[in-house]
Amino acid sequence: MTYFLVTFVFMLIVIIFMAIGVMFGRRTIKGSCGGISNENCVCIKKCDKRKKMEAEGSA
């Protein structure tokens, strides 16, 4: 039971720190422009690889 409580408290502390990081960070999640799911590029400024893929796809 002690191991469970120690693990539970540790995970709770980790979750609290992650929540604080999200609240103060306010940064958007950034994806890659050439990853596995190429349709879901979330880049604000498109990289050269993404521009090339879009040019080849529309041609």
SULTADA-V706165 format. One record per pair of residues at least 4 apart in sequence whose C-alpha atoms are under 6 Angstrom apart, sorted by the first residue. I is the first residue (numbers start at 1). J is the second residue. D is the distance in Angstrom with one decimal. If there is no record, write none. Layout:
# SULTADA-V706165
I&J&D, I&J&D
This chain:
# SULTADA-V706165
4&8&5.9, 21&25&5.5, 31&42&5.6, 33&41&5.3, 33&50&5.3, 34&38&5.9
